[in-house]
């Protein structure tokens, strides 16, 4: 099984797109996120959409905690249900 590992994305959408395209060319079996999707929340929806489309799995980092566990009402109002569904699948590291 060939794994594609990604860490510390911090909403850097363009490099994430490049990595996912490389993984596709290399026929990676599974994309694994090693935490820290978030940074400023300006491109978080797009970041998560790319990972969701890639069927990524993984763990959450310290930047992601408020979106993965104990999600506040404020965060539920700010982010889409699909984003929160994806981040809820990330495990504690």
The first five atom37 places (N, CA, C, CB, O) and aatype in JSON, in Angstrom:
{
  "aatype": [20, 20, 20, 20, 20, 20, 20, 20, 20, 20, 20, 20, 20, 20, 20, 20, 20, 20, 20, 20, 20, 20, 20, 20, 20, 20, 20, 20, 20, 20, 20, 20, 20, 20, 20, 20, 20, 20, 20, 20, 20, 20, 20, 20, 20, 20, 20, 20, 20, 20, 20, 20, 20, 20, 20, 20, 20, 20, 20, 20, 20, 20, 20, 20, 20, 20, 20, 20, 20, 20, 20, 20, 20, 20, 20, 20, 20, 20, 20, 20, 20, 20, 20, 20, 20, 20, 20, 20, 20, 20, 20, 20, 20],
  "atom_mask": [
    [1, 1, 1, 1, 1],
    [1, 1, 1, 1, 1],
    [1, 1, 1, 1, 1],
    [1, 1, 1, 1, 1],
    [1, 1, 1, 1, 1],
    [1, 1, 1, 1, 1],
    [1, 1, 1, 1, 1],
    [1, 1, 1, 1, 1],
    [1, 1, 1, 1, 1],
    [1, 1, 1, 1, 1],
    [1, 1, 1, 1, 1],
    [1, 1, 1, 1, 1],
    [1, 1, 1, 1, 1],
    [1, 1, 1, 1, 1],
    [1, 1, 1, 1, 1],
    [1, 1, 1, 1, 1],
    [1, 1, 1, 1, 1],
    [1, 1, 1, 1, 1],
    [1, 1, 1, 1, 1],
    [1, 1, 1, 1, 1],
    [1, 1, 1, 1, 1],
    [1, 1, 1, 1, 1],
    [1, 1, 1, 1, 1],
    [1, 1, 1, 1, 1],
    [1, 1, 1, 1, 1],
    [1, 1, 1, 1, 1],
    [1, 1, 1, 1, 1],
    [1, 1, 1, 1, 1],
    [1, 1, 1, 1, 1],
    [1, 1, 1, 1, 1],
    [1, 1, 1, 1, 1],
    [1, 1, 1, 1, 1],
    [1, 1, 1, 1, 1],
    [1, 1, 1, 1, 1],
    [1, 1, 1, 1, 1],
    [1, 1, 1, 1, 1],
    [1, 1, 1, 1, 1],
    [1, 1, 1, 1, 1],
    [1, 1, 1, 1, 1],
    [1, 1, 1, 1, 1],
    [1, 1, 1, 1, 1],
    [1, 1, 1, 1, 1],
    [1, 1, 1, 1, 1],
    [1, 1, 1, 1, 1],
    [1, 1, 1, 1, 1],
    [1, 1, 1, 1, 1],
    [1, 1, 1, 1, 1],
    [1, 1, 1, 1, 1],
    [1, 1, 1, 1, 1],
    [1, 1, 1, 1, 1],
    [1, 1, 1, 1, 1],
    [1, 1, 1, 1, 1],
    [1, 1, 1, 1, 1],
    [1, 1, 1, 1, 1],
    [1, 1, 1, 1, 1],
    [1, 1, 1, 1, 1],
    [1, 1, 1, 1, 1],
    [1, 1, 1, 1, 1],
    [1, 1, 1, 1, 1],
    [1, 1, 1, 1, 1],
    [1, 1, 1, 1, 1],
    [1, 1, 1, 1, 1],
    [1, 1, 1, 1, 1],
    [1, 1, 1, 1, 1],
    [1, 1, 1, 1, 1],
    [1, 1, 1, 1, 1],
    [1, 1, 1, 1, 1],
    [1, 1, 1, 1, 1],
    [1, 1, 1, 1, 1],
    [1, 1, 1, 1, 1],
    [1, 1, 1, 1, 1],
    [1, 1, 1, 1, 1],
    [1, 1, 1, 1, 1],
    [1, 1, 1, 1, 1],
    [1, 1, 1, 1, 1],
    [1, 1, 1, 1, 1],
    [1, 1, 1, 1, 1],
    [1, 1, 1, 1, 1],
    [1, 1, 1, 1, 1],
    [1, 1, 1, 1, 1],
    [1, 1, 1, 1, 1],
    [1, 1, 1, 1, 1],
    [1, 1, 1, 1, 1],
    [1, 1, 1, 1, 1],
    [1, 1, 1, 1, 1],
    [1, 1, 1, 1, 1],
    [1, 1, 1, 1, 1],
    [1, 1, 1, 1, 1],
    [1, 1, 1, 1, 1],
    [1, 1, 1, 1, 1],
    [1, 1, 1, 1, 1],
    [1, 1, 1, 1, 1],
    [1, 1, 1, 1, 1]
  ],
  "atom_positions": [
    [[0.85, -1.18, 0.0], [0.0, 0.0, 0.0], [0.89, 1.24, 0.0], [-0.96, 0.0, 1.22], [1.81, 1.35, 0.81]],
    [[0.61, 2.15, -0.9], [1.36, 3.39, -1.02], [0.57, 4.52, -0.36], [1.67, 3.71, -2.51], [-0.57, 4.79, -0.74]],
    [[1.19, 5.17, 0.63], [0.55, 6.26, 1.35], [1.11, 7.6, 0.91], [0.72, 6.08, 2.87], [2.31, 7.73, 0.67]],
    [[0.24, 8.59, 0.82], [0.66, 9.97, 0.6], [0.48, 10.73, 1.89], [-0.14, 10.64, -0.56], [-0.65, 10.88, 2.37]],
    [[1.58, 11.2, 2.48], [1.53, 11.89, 3.76], [1.59, 13.39, 3.58], [2.67, 11.42, 4.66], [2.4, 13.91, 2.82]],
    [[0.7, 14.08, 4.29], [0.66, 15.55, 4.26], [0.57, 16.05, 5.7], [-0.56, 16.06, 3.41], [-0.21, 15.54, 6.5]],
    [[1.39, 17.06, 6.0], [1.36, 17.64, 7.35], [1.44, 19.16, 7.25], [2.52, 17.09, 8.23], [1.99, 19.71, 6.3]],
    [[0.9, 19.81, 8.25], [1.0, 21.27, 8.38], [0.56, 22.0, 7.11], [2.43, 21.66, 8.72], [1.3, 22.82, 6.56]],
    [[-0.63, 21.7, 6.66], [-1.17, 22.32, 5.45], [-1.4, 23.81, 5.67], [-2.48, 21.62, 5.02], [-1.07, 24.63, 4.82]],
    [[-1.96, 24.16, 6.8], [-2.23, 25.56, 7.18], [-2.91, 26.34, 6.04], [-0.93, 26.25, 7.58], [-2.57, 27.49, 5.78]],
    [[-3.87, 25.68, 5.38], [-4.68, 26.3, 4.33], [-3.88, 26.73, 3.09], [-5.4, 27.49, 4.89], [-4.34, 27.59, 2.34]],
    [[-2.71, 26.17, 2.88], [-1.92, 26.45, 1.68], [-2.49, 25.62, 0.54], [-0.38, 26.13, 1.91], [-2.01, 24.52, 0.25]],
    [[-3.51, 26.16, -0.1], [-4.31, 25.42, -1.08], [-3.49, 25.03, -2.31], [-5.51, 26.24, -1.5], [-3.59, 23.9, -2.78]],
    [[-2.7, 25.93, -2.84], [-1.96, 25.62, -4.07], [-0.97, 24.47, -3.87], [-1.22, 26.87, -4.56], [-0.96, 23.54, -4.67]],
    [[-0.13, 24.51, -2.83], [0.76, 23.36, -2.62], [-0.01, 22.07, -2.32], [1.72, 23.65, -1.47], [0.43, 20.98, -2.69]],
    [[-1.16, 22.19, -1.67], [-1.98, 21.01, -1.41], [-2.48, 20.43, -2.73], [-3.17, 21.37, -0.49], [-2.45, 19.21, -2.92]],
    [[-2.95, 21.27, -3.62], [-3.39, 20.8, -4.94], [-2.25, 20.06, -5.66], [-3.88, 21.99, -5.81], [-2.46, 19.0, -6.25]],
    [[-1.05, 20.65, -5.6], [0.11, 20.04, -6.25], [0.42, 18.67, -5.64], [1.34, 20.96, -6.14], [0.67, 17.71, -6.36]],
    [[0.39, 18.6, -4.32], [0.67, 17.32, -3.64], [-0.37, 16.27, -4.02], [0.7, 17.52, -2.11], [-0.02, 15.13, -4.3]],
    [[-1.64, 16.66, -4.02], [-2.69, 15.7, -4.36], [-2.59, 15.24, -5.82], [-4.07, 16.32, -4.1], [-2.86, 14.08, -6.12]],
    [[-2.2, 16.16, -6.71], [-2.0, 15.78, -8.11], [-0.83, 14.8, -8.24], [-1.76, 17.03, -8.99], [-0.91, 13.84, -9.0]],
    [[0.23, 15.05, -7.5], [1.38, 14.13, -7.49], [0.96, 12.76, -6.96], [2.54, 14.71, -6.64], [1.32, 11.73, -7.53]],
    [[0.21, 12.76, -5.89], [-0.27, 11.49, -5.32], [-1.11, 10.72, -6.35], [-1.1, 11.75, -4.05], [-1.01, 9.5, -6.45]],
    [[-1.92, 11.45, -7.1], [-2.74, 10.78, -8.12], [-1.86, 10.18, -9.22], [-3.76, 11.78, -8.73], [-2.09, 9.05, -9.66]],
    [[-0.86, 10.95, -9.66], [0.05, 10.43, -10.69], [0.83, 9.22, -10.2], [1.02, 11.52, -11.14], [1.13, 8.31, -10.97]],
    [[1.17, 9.23, -8.91], [1.93, 8.14, -8.32], [1.04, 6.98, -7.88], [2.73, 8.65, -7.14], [1.53, 5.98, -7.36]],
    [[-0.24, 7.12, -8.1], [-1.24, 6.11, -7.74], [-1.19, 5.74, -6.25], [-1.02, 4.85, -8.58], [-1.19, 4.57, -5.86]],
    [[-1.15, 6.79, -5.44], [-1.18, 6.61, -3.99], [-2.51, 5.96, -3.61], [-0.99, 7.98, -3.25], [-3.57, 6.34, -4.11]],
    [[-2.43, 4.99, -2.71], [-3.63, 4.29, -2.27], [-4.44, 5.07, -1.25], [-3.25, 2.96, -1.68], [-5.67, 5.0, -1.24]],
    [[-3.76, 5.82, -0.4], [-4.48, 6.56, 0.63], [-3.69, 7.81, 1.0], [-4.72, 5.68, 1.89], [-2.47, 7.78, 1.15]],
    [[-4.42, 8.93, 1.15], [-3.84, 10.2, 1.6], [-4.05, 10.3, 3.1], [-4.49, 11.43, 0.85], [-5.17, 10.13, 3.6]],
    [[-2.97, 10.57, 3.82], [-3.02, 10.64, 5.28], [-2.57, 12.04, 5.71], [-2.12, 9.54, 5.93], [-1.48, 12.49, 5.37]],
    [[-3.43, 12.71, 6.46], [-3.16, 14.04, 6.99], [-2.59, 13.9, 8.39], [-4.46, 14.92, 7.0], [-3.14, 13.18, 9.23]],
    [[-1.47, 14.58, 8.64], [-0.8, 14.48, 9.94], [-1.01, 15.73, 10.79], [0.68, 14.24, 9.74], [-0.19, 16.05, 11.64]],
    [[-2.1, 16.43, 10.55], [-2.49, 17.54, 11.42], [-2.2, 18.92, 10.88], [-1.81, 17.4, 12.71], [-1.42, 19.11, 9.95]],
    [[-2.86, 19.88, 11.48], [-2.76, 21.3, 11.2], [-3.24, 21.69, 9.81], [-1.35, 21.74, 11.38], [-2.47, 22.12, 8.95]],
    [[-4.55, 21.53, 9.63], [-5.21, 22.01, 8.4], [-5.36, 23.52, 8.45], [-6.59, 21.34, 8.22], [-5.24, 24.19, 7.42]],
    [[-5.61, 24.06, 9.62], [-6.01, 25.45, 9.81], [-4.84, 26.41, 9.96], [-6.89, 25.55, 11.02], [-3.73, 26.05, 10.34]],
    [[-5.16, 27.67, 9.63], [-4.27, 28.78, 9.93], [-5.12, 30.0, 10.26], [-3.31, 29.06, 8.73], [-5.26, 30.36, 11.43]],
    [[-5.7, 30.63, 9.25], [-6.48, 31.86, 9.45], [-7.97, 31.66, 9.2], [-5.96, 32.95, 8.56], [-8.76, 32.58, 9.42]],
    [[-8.35, 30.48, 8.73], [-9.74, 30.14, 8.39], [-10.23, 30.84, 7.13], [-10.65, 30.47, 9.53], [-11.43, 30.8, 6.84]],
    [[-9.35, 31.49, 6.37], [-9.77, 32.15, 5.13], [-9.94, 31.17, 3.97], [-8.77, 33.21, 4.75], [-10.76, 31.41, 3.08]],
    [[-9.2, 30.09, 3.97], [-9.3, 29.11, 2.88], [-9.55, 27.71, 3.41], [-8.01, 29.12, 2.03], [-9.24, 26.71, 2.75]],
    [[-10.13, 27.64, 4.57], [-10.34, 26.35, 5.21], [-11.39, 25.51, 4.48], [-10.76, 26.55, 6.65], [-11.21, 24.3, 4.33]],
    [[-12.46, 26.12, 4.03], [-13.49, 25.37, 3.3], [-12.88, 24.72, 2.06], [-14.68, 26.3, 2.9], [-13.14, 23.55, 1.78]],
    [[-12.06, 25.47, 1.32], [-11.42, 24.95, 0.12], [-10.42, 23.84, 0.46], [-10.72, 26.07, -0.64], [-10.34, 22.83, -0.23]],
    [[-9.67, 24.04, 1.53], [-8.69, 23.04, 1.98], [-9.39, 21.73, 2.29], [-7.92, 23.54, 3.21], [-8.98, 20.66, 1.83]],
    [[-10.45, 21.81, 3.08], [-11.17, 20.61, 3.49], [-11.85, 19.95, 2.3], [-12.2, 20.95, 4.58], [-11.91, 18.72, 2.22]],
    [[-12.37, 20.74, 1.38], [-13.02, 20.17, 0.19], [-12.02, 19.34, -0.61], [-13.61, 21.29, -0.7], [-12.36, 18.25, -1.09]],
    [[-10.8, 19.83, -0.77], [-9.77, 19.07, -1.49], [-9.45, 17.76, -0.78], [-8.49, 19.91, -1.63], [-9.33, 16.71, -1.41]],
    [[-9.31, 17.83, 0.54], [-8.99, 16.62, 1.31], [-10.15, 15.64, 1.29], [-8.64, 16.99, 2.75], [-9.96, 14.43, 1.18]],
    [[-11.35, 16.16, 1.41], [-12.54, 15.3, 1.38], [-12.64, 14.59, 0.02], [-13.82, 16.12, 1.65], [-12.92, 13.4, -0.04]],
    [[-12.41, 15.35, -1.06], [-12.46, 14.76, -2.4], [-11.38, 13.7, -2.59], [-12.32, 15.85, -3.47], [-11.56, 12.75, -3.35]],
    [[-10.26, 13.86, -1.89], [-9.17, 12.88, -1.97], [-9.39, 11.71, -1.01], [-7.82, 13.56, -1.67], [-8.58, 10.79, -0.95]],
    [[-10.49, 11.76, -0.27], [-10.81, 10.74, 0.73], [-9.69, 10.58, 1.77], [-11.06, 9.39, 0.04], [-9.37, 9.48, 2.2]],
    [[-9.13, 11.72, 2.14], [-8.04, 11.72, 3.12], [-8.53, 11.28, 4.49], [-7.41, 13.11, 3.21], [-9.68, 11.49, 4.86]],
    [[-7.63, 10.67, 5.22], [-7.85, 10.28, 6.61], [-6.7, 10.87, 7.41], [-7.93, 8.71, 6.77], [-5.73, 11.35, 6.84]],
    [[-6.81, 10.83, 8.73], [-5.67, 11.3, 9.5], [-5.99, 11.73, 10.89], [-5.03, 12.4, 8.8], [-6.98, 11.32, 11.5]],
    [[-5.12, 12.59, 11.39], [-5.21, 13.09, 12.76], [-5.3, 14.61, 12.72], [-3.98, 12.62, 13.6], [-4.93, 15.25, 11.75]],
    [[-5.81, 15.15, 13.81], [-5.86, 16.61, 13.91], [-4.67, 17.1, 14.7], [-7.19, 17.06, 14.56], [-4.13, 16.41, 15.56]],
    [[-4.27, 18.33, 14.39], [-3.19, 18.97, 15.12], [-3.71, 20.02, 16.06], [-2.19, 19.58, 14.16], [-4.91, 20.24, 16.16]],
    [[-2.81, 20.68, 16.74], [-3.22, 21.68, 17.74], [-3.98, 22.85, 17.1], [-1.98, 22.22, 18.47], [-4.8, 23.47, 17.78]],
    [[-3.75, 23.16, 15.84], [-4.48, 24.23, 15.16], [-5.9, 23.83, 14.81], [-3.74, 24.65, 13.9], [-6.75, 24.68, 14.54]],
    [[-6.17, 22.54, 14.82], [-7.47, 22.03, 14.36], [-8.43, 21.68, 15.48], [-7.25, 20.82, 13.52], [-9.6, 21.4, 15.21]],
    [[-7.99, 21.69, 16.7], [-8.76, 21.14, 17.81], [-10.19, 21.63, 17.86], [-8.09, 21.46, 19.09], [-11.11, 20.81, 17.98]],
    [[-10.42, 22.92, 17.78], [-11.77, 23.47, 17.92], [-12.72, 23.09, 16.8], [-11.69, 24.95, 18.0], [-13.92, 23.34, 16.89]],
    [[-12.19, 22.49, 15.75], [-13.04, 22.04, 14.65], [-13.25, 20.54, 14.64], [-12.44, 22.47, 13.33], [-14.06, 20.03, 13.87]],
    [[-12.53, 19.83, 15.47], [-12.59, 18.37, 15.47], [-13.3, 17.81, 16.69], [-11.2, 17.8, 15.4], [-13.96, 16.77, 16.6]],
    [[-13.17, 18.45, 17.8], [-13.8, 17.99, 19.04], [-14.32, 19.21, 19.79], [-12.79, 17.18, 19.91], [-13.75, 20.3, 19.7]],
    [[-15.38, 19.03, 20.53], [-15.96, 20.11, 21.33], [-16.19, 21.37, 20.49], [-15.04, 20.43, 22.52], [-15.81, 22.47, 20.88]],
    [[-16.82, 21.19, 19.35], [-17.07, 22.3, 18.43], [-18.1, 23.25, 19.03], [-17.54, 21.78, 17.04], [-19.19, 22.83, 19.41]],
    [[-17.73, 24.51, 19.12], [-18.63, 25.51, 19.71], [-19.74, 25.89, 18.74], [-17.83, 26.76, 20.13], [-19.64, 25.65, 17.54]],
    [[-20.79, 26.48, 19.27], [-21.89, 26.97, 18.44], [-21.38, 28.03, 17.46], [-23.02, 27.55, 19.31], [-21.85, 28.09, 16.32]],
    [[-20.45, 28.85, 17.89], [-19.87, 29.88, 17.02], [-19.21, 29.23, 15.8], [-18.84, 30.75, 17.8], [-19.39, 29.7, 14.68]],
    [[-18.46, 28.17, 16.02], [-17.8, 27.47, 14.91], [-18.83, 26.78, 14.03], [-16.78, 26.45, 15.43], [-18.67, 26.73, 12.81]],
    [[-19.88, 26.24, 14.62], [-20.94, 25.59, 13.84], [-21.65, 26.59, 12.93], [-21.95, 24.91, 14.78], [-22.11, 26.23, 11.85]],
    [[-21.76, 27.83, 13.38], [-22.38, 28.86, 12.56], [-21.44, 29.36, 11.47], [-22.83, 30.01, 13.43], [-21.88, 29.76, 10.4]],
    [[-20.16, 29.35, 11.76], [-19.16, 29.9, 10.83], [-18.82, 28.96, 9.68], [-17.9, 30.24, 11.58], [-18.59, 29.41, 8.56]],
    [[-18.8, 27.65, 9.94], [-18.34, 26.68, 8.94], [-19.46, 25.75, 8.51], [-17.18, 25.87, 9.48], [-20.41, 25.5, 9.25]],
    [[-19.32, 25.25, 7.3], [-20.35, 24.39, 6.72], [-20.41, 23.05, 7.44], [-20.08, 24.18, 5.23], [-19.42, 22.59, 8.01]],
    [[-21.59, 22.43, 7.41], [-21.71, 21.09, 7.99], [-20.74, 20.09, 7.35], [-23.14, 20.59, 7.84], [-20.22, 19.22, 8.04]],
    [[-20.51, 20.21, 6.04], [-19.6, 19.26, 5.39], [-18.16, 19.42, 5.88], [-19.65, 19.43, 3.86], [-17.44, 18.43, 6.01]],
    [[-17.74, 20.65, 6.17], [-16.41, 20.86, 6.74], [-16.33, 20.21, 8.11], [-16.08, 22.37, 6.85], [-15.37, 19.49, 8.41]],
    [[-17.33, 20.45, 8.94], [-17.31, 19.89, 10.29], [-17.44, 18.37, 10.28], [-18.43, 20.5, 11.12], [-16.89, 17.7, 11.15]],
    [[-18.17, 17.83, 9.32], [-18.24, 16.36, 9.2], [-16.87, 15.78, 8.9], [-19.24, 15.96, 8.09], [-16.49, 14.77, 9.48]],
    [[-16.13, 16.43, 7.98], [-14.8, 15.93, 7.64], [-13.86, 16.05, 8.84], [-14.23, 16.69, 6.44], [-13.18, 15.08, 9.19]],
    [[-13.81, 17.22, 9.47], [-12.87, 17.38, 10.58], [-13.2, 16.47, 11.75], [-12.86, 18.83, 11.05], [-12.32, 16.08, 12.51]],
    [[-14.46, 16.12, 11.9], [-14.84, 15.17, 12.97], [-14.27, 13.77, 12.74], [-16.36, 15.09, 13.08], [-14.16, 12.98, 13.67]],
    [[-13.91, 13.47, 11.49], [-13.35, 12.14, 11.2], [-11.87, 12.06, 11.59], [-13.51, 11.81, 9.72], [-11.32, 10.96, 11.71]],
    [[-11.23, 13.2, 11.79], [-9.82, 13.19, 12.15], [-9.66, 12.73, 13.6], [-9.19, 14.59, 11.96], [-10.44, 13.09, 14.47]],
    [[-8.65, 11.93, 13.84], [-8.41, 11.36, 15.16], [-7.41, 12.2, 15.93], [-7.91, 9.92, 15.04], [-6.63, 12.96, 15.36]],
    [[-7.44, 12.04, 17.23], [-6.48, 12.73, 18.1], [-5.11, 12.08, 17.92], [-6.92, 12.67, 19.59], [-4.99, 10.86, 17.84]],
    [[-4.09, 12.91, 17.85], [-2.75, 12.35, 17.74], [-2.05, 12.32, 19.06], [-1.92, 13.12, 16.77], [-0.91, 11.87, 19.14]]
  ]
}
